Amino acid sequence: MSTVALAVTDGMLHFELSVAYEVFDAAPVGVAAPWYDVSVCGSEAVRVGRFRLEPDHGLDQLPGADTVIVPAWADVDEEPPADLVDAVRAAHEAGARVASLCTGAFVLAAAGLLDGRRATTHWAHTDVLAARYPKVEVDPDVLYVDNGSVLTSAGKAAALDLCLHLVRLDRGSSVANAVARRLVVPPHRAGGQAQFVAAPVPARDDHPLGDLLPWAVDRLDQPLTVEDLARQARMSSRNLGRHFRAATGTTPLQWLLTQRIRRAQELLETTDTGIDTIATATGMGTATTLRRHFNRTIGVPPDTYRRTFRSGSPRP
């Protein structure tokens, strides 16, 4: 997935477009070439928010890209331009992976790419998307949805989550983490995490989970339980669950499993450590348990993942 085309037209929002360009345009320091070849494709000069943008190529170049990204569409009450819809459809038919950011999902839906598929968009517009395109299974409660060749994200910051997810699929966890460090953002939020968190973790030392989360990450080799976390946080298990759901959008055990899988990915990418040792280092206990959870979460066995994503050897 080495070529990325950003599909633009009048009436798109600049934030999501900028996010995609920032992620895919330049490799982070220390990551071996080649990186992505990014182009902006549009039928003519376009107005993106307050900015005027000169595309590199016309929309007819979209079918030649490996990945096509459709940024947010500003006015969901308007139908997206037919030439954009046709070009996105043609790109998918030619084999491109197509991803929408925020309300860009309305373009994918108009092209028929979301029919019979689960999809999401900004929480404020999920009802509109579901009503206008009843063949789409709209999920209003997730950050992004990965259907393989068609992906959709929720609004604003979730667009960055999906872009990092794409890098992780193509280049591995350690490279995606390097991109996240350059952008000074969290390296990974799972797509199934709730997109609207009413009470995010405040940036202050006295938050109930402020010390607990790094404490747990430092002890992933241990068989931590909800009771262990609650005891460390000096609160009941029920209260801990409420704080976790409000702050992370998931449960303590699911959060722990996500951290263990991420640690396993990093060890598989950067070391020659055996699967049994990695299972111990990540608190999975046995290689069988690690393989089961890893395969279910990532979609491939640990050995296959290691062969695909070795540090310094990104997939072309």
C-alpha positions as CSV (number, residue, x, y, z in Angstrom):
1,M,0.0,0.0,0.0
2,S,2.7,2.4,-1.0
3,T,0.7,5.0,-3.0
4,V,-1.9,7.1,-1.2
5,A,-4.3,9.5,-3.0
6,L,-6.3,12.1,-1.1
7,A,-9.5,12.7,-3.0
8,V,-10.6,16.4,-2.6
9,T,-13.4,18.6,-3.9
10,D,-15.0,21.9,-2.9
11,G,-16.8,21.7,0.4
12,M,-14.4,19.5,2.3
13,L,-13.0,20.3,5.7
14,H,-9.3,21.0,6.2
15,F,-8.7,19.3,9.5
16,E,-9.1,15.7,8.3
17,L,-7.3,16.4,5.0
18,S,-4.4,17.8,7.0
19,V,-4.3,14.9,9.3
20,A,-4.1,12.4,6.5
21,Y,-1.4,14.4,4.7
22,E,0.6,14.7,7.9
23,V,0.5,11.0,8.6
24,F,1.4,9.7,5.2
25,D,3.5,12.4,3.6
26,A,6.8,12.0,5.6
27,A,8.4,9.1,7.3
28,P,9.3,9.5,11.0
29,V,13.0,9.8,11.8
30,G,14.7,6.4,11.9
31,V,12.2,4.6,9.7
32,A,13.8,3.0,6.7
33,A,12.6,4.0,3.2
34,P,10.6,3.6,1.1
35,W,7.7,5.5,2.7
36,Y,4.3,6.3,1.1
37,D,4.0,8.3,-2.1
38,V,1.2,10.8,-1.4
39,S,-0.7,12.8,-4.0
40,V,-3.8,15.1,-3.8
41,C,-6.3,14.4,-6.5
42,G,-9.2,16.7,-7.5
43,S,-10.9,17.9,-10.7
44,E,-9.6,21.5,-10.2
45,A,-8.4,24.0,-7.6
46,V,-10.7,23.5,-4.6
47,R,-11.7,25.4,-1.5
48,V,-11.0,23.4,1.6
49,G,-12.3,25.3,4.6
50,R,-10.6,28.8,4.5
51,F,-7.8,27.5,2.2
52,R,-7.5,27.2,-1.5
53,L,-5.8,24.0,-2.7
54,E,-4.2,23.1,-6.0
55,P,-4.4,19.3,-6.5
56,D,-1.4,17.3,-8.0
57,H,-3.6,15.2,-10.3
58,G,-7.2,14.9,-11.5
59,L,-9.7,12.5,-9.9
60,D,-9.1,10.1,-12.8
61,Q,-5.8,9.2,-11.1
62,L,-7.6,7.6,-8.1
63,P,-7.9,4.1,-9.6
64,G,-4.1,4.0,-9.8
65,A,-3.6,4.4,-6.1
66,D,-3.2,1.6,-3.5
67,T,-5.1,3.6,-0.9
68,V,-7.6,6.3,-1.5
69,I,-8.6,8.6,1.4
70,V,-11.8,10.7,1.4
71,P,-11.6,13.5,3.9
72,A,-14.7,15.0,5.7
73,W,-17.6,16.4,3.6
74,A,-18.7,19.7,5.1
75,D,-22.4,19.8,4.4
76,V,-24.0,16.4,4.7
77,D,-27.3,17.8,3.5
78,E,-25.8,18.2,0.1
79,E,-25.1,15.3,-2.3
80,P,-21.4,14.9,-3.0
81,P,-20.2,15.7,-6.5
82,A,-20.9,12.9,-9.0
83,D,-17.4,13.0,-10.4
84,L,-15.9,12.4,-6.9
85,V,-18.4,9.6,-6.2
86,D,-17.7,7.9,-9.6
87,A,-13.9,8.2,-9.1
88,V,-14.0,6.7,-5.6
89,R,-16.2,3.9,-6.9
90,A,-13.8,3.3,-9.8
91,A,-10.8,3.2,-7.5
92,H,-12.4,0.5,-5.3
93,E,-13.3,-1.5,-8.4
94,A,-9.7,-1.3,-9.5
95,G,-8.6,-2.8,-6.2
96,A,-7.8,0.3,-4.1
97,R,-8.3,0.3,-0.3
98,V,-10.7,3.1,0.3
99,A,-11.0,5.0,3.6
100,S,-13.2,7.8,4.7
101,L,-12.5,10.3,7.5
102,C,-15.4,11.7,9.5
103,T,-18.3,12.6,7.1
104,G,-16.3,11.4,4.1
105,A,-18.4,8.3,4.8
106,F,-21.3,10.0,2.9
107,V,-19.2,9.9,-0.3
108,L,-18.4,6.2,0.2
109,A,-22.1,5.6,0.9
110,A,-23.1,7.5,-2.3
111,A,-20.7,5.3,-4.2
112,G,-22.4,2.2,-2.9
113,L,-19.2,1.0,-1.1
114,L,-20.9,0.8,2.3
115,D,-23.9,-1.2,1.2
116,G,-24.2,-4.3,3.4
117,R,-21.2,-3.2,5.4
118,R,-20.8,-1.9,8.9
119,A,-19.6,1.8,8.9
120,T,-19.3,4.9,11.1
121,T,-19.0,8.6,10.9
122,H,-19.1,11.6,13.2
123,W,-21.6,10.8,16.0
124,A,-23.6,14.0,15.2
125,H,-24.4,12.6,11.7
126,T,-24.8,8.9,12.2
127,D,-28.6,9.1,12.2
128,V,-28.6,11.1,8.9
129,L,-26.2,8.5,7.3
130,A,-28.5,5.6,8.5
131,A,-31.7,7.3,7.3
132,R,-30.3,8.2,3.9
133,Y,-28.5,5.0,3.2
134,P,-30.6,2.2,4.8
135,K,-28.4,-0.6,3.3
136,V,-25.5,0.6,5.5
137,E,-25.1,-0.8,9.0
138,V,-24.2,2.4,10.8
139,D,-22.4,2.0,14.1
140,P,-22.5,5.3,16.1
141,D,-20.4,4.0,19.0
142,V,-17.0,3.3,17.6
143,L,-13.9,5.3,16.5
144,Y,-13.5,3.5,13.2
145,V,-14.5,0.4,11.3
146,D,-12.2,-1.8,9.2
147,N,-13.9,-3.9,6.6
148,G,-10.6,-4.7,4.8
149,S,-10.9,-2.8,1.5
150,V,-13.3,-0.2,2.9
151,L,-12.7,1.7,6.1
152,T,-14.6,4.5,7.8
153,S,-13.7,6.7,10.8
154,A,-15.7,8.8,13.3
155,G,-15.1,12.5,13.5
156,K,-12.0,14.7,14.1
157,A,-9.4,12.9,16.3
158,A,-10.8,9.5,15.2
159,A,-9.5,10.4,11.7
160,L,-6.0,10.3,13.1
161,D,-6.7,7.0,14.8
162,L,-7.8,5.5,11.5
163,C,-4.7,6.8,9.7
164,L,-2.4,5.4,12.3
165,H,-4.3,2.1,12.0
166,L,-3.6,2.0,8.3
167,V,0.1,2.6,9.0
168,R,0.0,-0.2,11.6
169,L,-1.5,-2.6,9.1
170,D,1.1,-1.7,6.4
171,R,4.2,-1.1,8.4
172,G,3.7,-2.6,11.8
173,S,3.1,-1.4,15.3
174,S,6.6,0.0,16.0
175,V,6.5,2.2,12.9
176,A,2.9,3.4,13.7
177,N,4.1,4.2,17.2
178,A,7.0,6.3,15.7
179,V,4.5,8.3,13.7
180,A,2.4,8.8,16.8
181,R,5.4,10.0,18.7
182,R,6.2,12.5,16.0
183,L,2.7,13.8,16.1
184,V,2.7,13.8,20.0
185,V,-0.5,11.7,20.2
186,P,-1.4,8.3,21.8
187,P,-0.1,5.5,19.7
188,H,-3.2,3.4,19.5
189,R,-6.9,3.6,20.3
190,A,-8.8,0.5,19.2
191,G,-11.5,1.0,16.6
192,G,-14.1,-0.4,18.9
193,Q,-13.5,2.2,21.6
194,A,-16.5,4.5,22.1
195,Q,-16.1,7.6,20.0
196,F,-17.9,10.0,22.4
197,V,-16.3,9.9,25.8
198,A,-18.2,12.2,28.1
199,A,-15.4,12.5,30.7
200,P,-12.0,11.9,29.1
201,V,-9.0,11.5,31.4
202,P,-8.0,14.9,32.6
203,A,-4.4,16.0,32.3
204,R,-3.8,16.3,36.0
205,D,-1.9,14.2,38.5
206,D,-4.9,13.6,40.8
207,H,-7.1,11.8,38.3
208,P,-8.1,8.3,39.7
209,L,-6.4,6.5,36.8
210,G,-3.5,8.9,36.4
211,D,-1.0,6.7,38.2
212,L,-2.8,3.4,37.7
213,L,-2.4,3.1,33.9
214,P,1.4,3.5,33.7
215,W,1.7,1.2,36.8
216,A,-0.2,-1.5,35.0
217,V,1.8,-1.1,31.8
218,D,5.0,-1.6,33.7
219,R,3.6,-4.9,35.1
220,L,2.2,-6.5,32.0
221,D,4.3,-9.6,32.7
222,Q,2.1,-10.2,35.8
223,P,-1.3,-11.9,35.8
224,L,-3.1,-8.7,36.8
225,T,-6.8,-8.9,37.7
226,V,-9.5,-6.3,38.1
227,E,-9.1,-6.7,41.8
228,D,-5.4,-6.0,41.6
229,L,-6.1,-2.8,39.7
230,A,-8.8,-1.8,42.1
231,R,-6.6,-2.4,45.1
232,Q,-3.8,-0.3,43.5
233,A,-6.2,2.5,42.8
234,R,-7.8,2.2,46.2
235,M,-11.3,1.9,45.0
236,S,-13.9,-0.9,44.5
237,S,-13.9,-3.0,41.4
238,R,-17.3,-1.5,40.4
239,N,-16.0,2.0,40.8
240,L,-12.9,1.2,38.9
241,G,-15.0,-0.1,36.0
242,R,-17.0,3.1,35.9
243,H,-13.8,5.2,35.8
244,F,-12.3,3.0,33.0
245,R,-15.5,3.2,30.9
246,A,-15.7,6.9,31.2
247,A,-12.0,7.5,30.6
248,T,-11.1,4.9,27.9
249,G,-14.4,3.7,26.6
250,T,-13.7,0.1,27.5
251,T,-13.4,-2.3,30.5
252,P,-10.3,-2.8,32.7
253,L,-9.8,-6.4,31.4
254,Q,-10.2,-5.4,27.7
255,W,-7.8,-2.5,28.2
256,L,-5.2,-4.9,29.8
257,L,-5.6,-7.3,26.9
258,T,-5.1,-4.5,24.4
259,Q,-1.9,-3.5,26.2
260,R,-0.6,-7.1,26.3
261,I,-1.2,-7.5,22.6
262,R,0.6,-4.3,21.8
263,R,3.6,-5.3,23.9
264,A,3.6,-8.7,22.0
265,Q,3.6,-6.8,18.7
266,E,6.5,-4.7,19.7
267,L,8.5,-7.7,20.9
268,L,7.7,-9.7,17.7
269,E,8.8,-6.8,15.5
270,T,12.0,-5.8,17.4
271,T,13.4,-9.0,18.9
272,D,14.1,-12.7,18.2
273,T,12.5,-13.7,21.5
274,G,10.6,-17.0,21.4
275,I,6.8,-17.1,21.5
276,D,6.9,-18.8,24.9
277,T,9.1,-16.1,26.4
278,I,6.9,-13.4,24.8
279,A,3.8,-15.0,26.3
280,T,5.5,-14.8,29.7
281,A,6.6,-11.2,29.2
282,T,3.1,-10.1,28.2
283,G,1.3,-11.9,31.0
284,M,-0.4,-14.4,28.7
285,G,1.1,-17.3,30.5
286,T,1.4,-19.8,27.7
287,A,2.2,-19.7,23.9
288,T,-1.2,-21.2,23.3
289,T,-3.0,-18.4,25.1
290,L,-0.9,-15.8,23.3
291,R,-1.6,-17.3,19.9
292,R,-5.3,-17.5,20.5
293,H,-5.7,-13.9,21.7
294,F,-3.2,-12.5,19.1
295,N,-4.9,-14.3,16.2
296,R,-8.3,-13.2,17.3
297,T,-7.2,-9.5,17.8
298,I,-4.7,-9.0,14.9
299,G,-6.1,-11.6,12.5
300,V,-2.8,-13.6,12.0
301,P,-0.7,-15.8,14.2
302,P,2.3,-14.3,16.0
303,D,4.8,-16.1,13.8
304,T,3.2,-14.8,10.6
305,Y,3.1,-11.3,12.1
306,R,6.8,-11.5,12.9
307,R,7.7,-12.5,9.4
308,T,5.7,-9.7,7.9
309,F,6.7,-6.9,10.3
310,R,10.3,-7.0,11.3
311,S,11.8,-3.7,12.6
312,G,13.6,-1.9,9.8
313,S,11.9,-3.9,7.1
314,P,8.6,-2.2,6.4
315,R,6.3,-3.7,3.9
316,P,6.6,-2.0,0.5
